[in-house]
Amino acid sequence: MSNDWREIEKIAKKWIYEASDLIKASFAKSIHIETKSNENDLVTEVDKSIESFFFIK
């Protein structure tokens, strides 16, 4: 593995740990669940915030 790939892996792992902290913090709160395309396609504000977190990164 080249140094570039190792740096990418290091950054990705850091982001994943940061996102996991956000998810764990959400466990203490109540969540709002919505549907997307159908009643079986669920999404929460946690889903949306994690998606936004990675998009910003």
C-alpha positions as CSV (number, residue, x, y, z in Angstrom):
1,M,0.0,0.0,0.0
2,S,1.4,3.4,-0.9
3,N,1.8,6.2,1.5
4,D,-1.1,8.0,-0.2
5,W,-3.5,5.1,0.5
6,R,-2.3,4.9,4.1
7,E,-3.0,8.6,4.6
8,I,-6.5,8.2,3.1
9,E,-7.1,5.2,5.3
10,K,-6.0,7.1,8.4
11,I,-8.3,10.0,7.6
12,A,-11.3,7.8,6.8
13,K,-10.9,5.9,10.1
14,K,-10.7,9.3,11.9
15,W,-14.0,10.4,10.2
16,I,-15.7,7.1,11.0
17,Y,-14.8,7.4,14.7
18,E,-16.0,11.0,14.8
19,A,-19.3,9.9,13.1
20,S,-19.7,7.0,15.6
21,D,-19.4,9.5,18.5
22,L,-22.2,11.5,17.0
23,I,-24.3,8.4,16.6
24,K,-23.6,7.2,20.1
25,A,-24.6,10.7,21.5
26,S,-27.9,10.4,19.7
27,F,-28.8,7.3,21.7
28,A,-29.7,9.4,24.7
29,K,-32.2,11.5,22.7
30,S,-35.6,10.6,21.2
31,I,-35.5,10.4,17.4
32,H,-38.0,11.4,14.7
33,I,-38.5,8.8,12.0
34,E,-39.7,9.7,8.5
35,T,-40.2,7.7,5.3
36,K,-38.5,8.3,2.0
37,S,-39.8,6.6,-1.1
38,N,-42.2,4.2,0.7
39,E,-43.3,3.2,4.2
40,N,-40.5,0.7,4.5
41,D,-37.8,3.2,3.5
42,L,-37.1,4.9,6.8
43,V,-34.8,7.8,7.7
44,T,-34.0,9.6,10.9
45,E,-32.5,13.0,11.7
46,V,-29.4,11.0,12.8
47,D,-29.2,9.5,9.3
48,K,-29.4,12.9,7.8
49,S,-26.8,14.4,10.2
50,I,-24.3,11.7,9.5
51,E,-24.8,12.0,5.8
52,S,-24.2,15.7,6.1
53,F,-21.2,15.1,8.3
54,F,-19.5,13.0,5.6
55,F,-20.6,15.4,2.8
56,I,-18.9,18.3,4.6
57,K,-15.8,16.3,5.2
